[in-house]
Amino acid sequence: MPTERRPVGILGLGVLGLAALEALRSRGRRNLDGMRCFAGQEELPAFLTDLDVAACLLPLTAETGGMPDAALFGALARGACLVNAGRGGHLVEADLLAVLEAG
């Protein structure tokens, strides 16, 4: 399915995130022309809704460490994919294993 018809979300709109958006021509929040953007933990559930792919390109900070976690996985649609190109400290491995075991 072409990316124009498949919802893709990018977590982190720095250099890598913007490059990924350009490559995918996706939607995403930072007041970018033609894109729907979200910001902050309070908007994360709305961001994750209906995504087929969530790409994590966040910098590793005190606010972003431990994410993706069970809450993020629970907000994704069944069958959605996570691409974690961020630093290893982001991922809560136990939560990932639990969601994979649950199907």
Residue frames as qw, qx, qy, qz and C-alpha x, y, z in Angstrom:
[[0.000, 0.891, 0.454, 0.000, 0.00, 0.00, 0.00],
 [0.394, 0.552, -0.051, 0.733, 1.45, 3.43, -0.91],
 [0.328, -0.218, -0.511, 0.764, 2.39, 5.69, 2.00],
 [0.196, -0.176, -0.130, -0.956, -0.12, 8.28, 0.79],
 [0.687, -0.312, -0.362, -0.548, -2.91, 5.90, 1.89],
 [0.771, -0.246, -0.533, 0.246, -1.23, 4.41, 4.98],
 [0.313, -0.916, 0.057, -0.246, -1.10, 6.46, 8.20],
 [0.755, 0.095, -0.345, 0.549, 2.45, 6.81, 9.49],
 [0.335, -0.936, -0.035, -0.105, 3.47, 8.75, 12.61],
 [0.606, 0.401, -0.377, 0.574, 6.92, 10.05, 13.45],
 [0.594, -0.772, -0.175, 0.145, 7.92, 10.47, 17.09],
 [0.520, -0.537, 0.199, 0.633, 10.55, 13.20, 17.07],
 [0.529, 0.804, 0.237, 0.137, 10.75, 15.93, 14.44],
 [0.360, -0.732, 0.354, 0.458, 14.44, 16.65, 14.61],
 [0.156, 0.571, -0.624, -0.510, 16.85, 16.09, 11.73],
 [0.090, -0.035, 0.983, 0.155, 16.05, 12.37, 11.42],
 [0.309, 0.509, 0.722, -0.353, 12.30, 12.81, 11.86],
 [0.342, 0.725, -0.028, -0.596, 12.07, 15.58, 9.29],
 [0.111, 0.420, -0.785, -0.443, 14.12, 13.50, 6.84],
 [0.185, 0.184, 0.965, -0.032, 11.75, 10.56, 7.40],
 [0.353, 0.652, 0.451, -0.497, 8.73, 12.82, 6.83],
 [0.271, 0.652, -0.376, -0.600, 10.22, 14.11, 3.62],
 [0.019, 0.221, -0.933, -0.284, 10.91, 10.57, 2.44],
 [0.131, 0.344, 0.922, -0.124, 7.42, 9.35, 3.33],
 [0.176, -0.258, -0.285, -0.906, 5.53, 12.56, 2.56],
 [0.339, -0.434, -0.818, 0.166, 3.54, 11.81, 5.70],
 [0.275, -0.791, -0.164, -0.521, 1.43, 13.92, 8.04],
 [0.633, -0.160, -0.565, 0.504, 2.57, 14.80, 11.40],
 [0.148, -0.954, -0.257, -0.038, 2.79, 18.87, 14.60],
 [0.528, -0.354, 0.035, 0.771, 5.30, 21.55, 14.45],
 [0.306, 0.807, 0.140, -0.485, 3.27, 23.87, 12.24],
 [0.284, -0.237, 0.714, 0.594, 4.63, 22.32, 9.09],
 [0.494, 0.327, -0.214, -0.777, 2.74, 23.10, 5.90],
 [0.712, 0.146, -0.528, -0.440, 0.38, 20.30, 4.93],
 [0.491, 0.036, -0.834, 0.250, 0.99, 18.24, 8.09],
 [0.631, -0.657, -0.159, -0.381, -1.05, 17.57, 11.20],
 [0.406, 0.375, -0.644, 0.529, 1.29, 17.80, 14.19],
 [0.714, -0.628, -0.285, -0.122, 0.97, 16.79, 17.84],
 [0.290, 0.545, -0.529, 0.583, 3.11, 17.68, 20.85],
 [0.298, -0.418, 0.566, -0.645, 3.53, 16.48, 24.41],
 [0.025, 0.015, 0.982, -0.188, 2.39, 13.49, 26.43],
 [0.411, 0.370, 0.520, -0.650, -1.20, 14.77, 26.61],
 [0.600, 0.533, -0.177, -0.569, -1.53, 14.59, 22.81],
 [0.063, -0.367, 0.911, 0.179, 0.22, 11.22, 22.43],
 [0.458, 0.252, 0.834, -0.178, -2.97, 9.07, 22.48],
 [0.522, 0.730, 0.188, -0.399, -4.58, 11.20, 19.74],
 [0.170, 0.697, -0.603, -0.349, -1.36, 10.97, 17.73],
 [0.196, -0.233, 0.950, 0.067, -1.22, 7.18, 17.97],
 [0.618, 0.371, 0.544, -0.428, -4.86, 6.63, 17.01],
 [0.762, 0.590, 0.200, -0.176, -5.28, 4.93, 13.64],
 [0.087, 0.750, -0.606, -0.248, -1.58, 4.70, 12.80],
 [0.969, 0.200, -0.146, -0.024, -0.34, 1.72, 10.81],
 [0.754, 0.169, -0.262, 0.579, 3.27, 2.66, 11.59],
 [0.327, -0.944, 0.038, -0.008, 4.74, 4.68, 14.47],
 [0.734, 0.371, -0.242, 0.515, 8.40, 5.61, 13.99],
 [0.534, -0.820, -0.071, 0.192, 10.30, 6.62, 17.12],
 [0.622, 0.462, -0.084, 0.627, 13.11, 9.07, 16.35],
 [0.368, -0.913, -0.074, -0.161, 13.09, 10.92, 19.67],
 [0.279, 0.597, -0.582, 0.477, 16.24, 12.13, 21.37],
 [0.674, -0.328, -0.625, 0.219, 17.00, 10.31, 24.62],
 [0.068, -0.509, 0.265, -0.816, 16.09, 12.73, 27.43],
 [0.114, 0.017, 0.790, -0.601, 14.61, 12.47, 30.92],
 [0.572, 0.260, 0.202, -0.751, 11.17, 13.03, 29.37],
 [0.734, 0.363, -0.373, -0.436, 11.51, 10.47, 26.57],
 [0.118, 0.331, -0.925, 0.143, 13.38, 7.67, 28.37],
 [0.278, 0.143, 0.879, -0.359, 11.21, 4.61, 28.91],
 [0.598, 0.577, 0.259, -0.493, 9.09, 5.25, 25.86],
 [0.651, -0.184, -0.434, -0.595, 7.85, 3.20, 23.95],
 [0.149, -0.142, 0.841, -0.500, 6.19, 1.44, 26.86],
 [0.110, 0.354, 0.926, -0.074, 2.97, -0.44, 27.68],
 [0.227, 0.673, 0.357, -0.606, 0.88, 2.73, 27.44],
 [0.222, 0.541, -0.453, -0.673, 2.19, 3.49, 23.95],
 [0.045, 0.049, -0.955, -0.289, 1.73, -0.10, 22.78],
 [0.154, 0.458, 0.819, -0.311, -1.80, -0.13, 24.22],
 [0.263, 0.669, 0.134, -0.683, -2.73, 3.02, 22.29],
 [0.123, 0.356, -0.692, -0.615, -1.65, 1.58, 18.93],
 [0.823, 0.173, -0.077, -0.535, -4.16, -0.24, 16.76],
 [0.822, -0.150, 0.548, 0.036, -3.85, -4.02, 16.70],
 [0.800, 0.388, 0.330, 0.317, -1.37, -4.94, 13.97],
 [0.161, 0.976, -0.134, 0.056, 0.35, -1.54, 13.96],
 [0.834, 0.168, -0.188, 0.491, 4.13, -1.50, 13.59],
 [0.338, -0.918, 0.108, 0.176, 6.69, 0.32, 15.69],
 [0.728, 0.460, -0.154, 0.484, 9.98, 1.37, 14.13],
 [0.511, -0.840, 0.014, 0.181, 12.35, 2.35, 16.94],
 [0.682, 0.501, -0.095, 0.525, 15.29, 4.14, 15.37],
 [0.263, -0.883, 0.184, -0.342, 15.85, 6.11, 18.58],
 [0.109, 0.542, -0.761, 0.338, 18.39, 5.27, 21.22],
 [0.515, -0.091, -0.852, 0.018, 18.17, 1.95, 23.08],
 [0.073, -0.091, -0.656, 0.745, 17.22, 3.61, 26.37],
 [0.456, -0.051, -0.130, -0.879, 13.81, 4.47, 25.00],
 [0.691, -0.077, -0.600, -0.396, 12.35, 1.01, 24.73],
 [0.561, -0.351, 0.588, -0.464, 10.87, -0.76, 27.76],
 [0.303, 0.255, -0.879, -0.266, 11.75, -4.29, 26.65],
 [0.129, 0.154, 0.914, -0.352, 9.54, -6.03, 29.21],
 [0.456, 0.491, 0.307, -0.676, 6.52, -4.11, 27.91],
 [0.454, 0.471, -0.537, -0.533, 7.39, -4.99, 24.32],
 [0.149, 0.124, -0.981, -0.021, 7.73, -8.68, 25.16],
 [0.276, 0.288, 0.748, -0.530, 4.42, -8.63, 27.04],
 [0.528, 0.522, 0.044, -0.668, 2.52, -7.07, 24.14],
 [0.390, 0.395, -0.743, -0.374, 4.10, -9.50, 21.67],
 [0.008, -0.003, -0.982, 0.190, 3.18, -12.47, 23.87],
 [0.371, 0.408, 0.561, -0.617, -0.40, -11.15, 24.13],
 [0.489, 0.447, 0.686, 0.302, -0.65, -11.17, 20.33]]
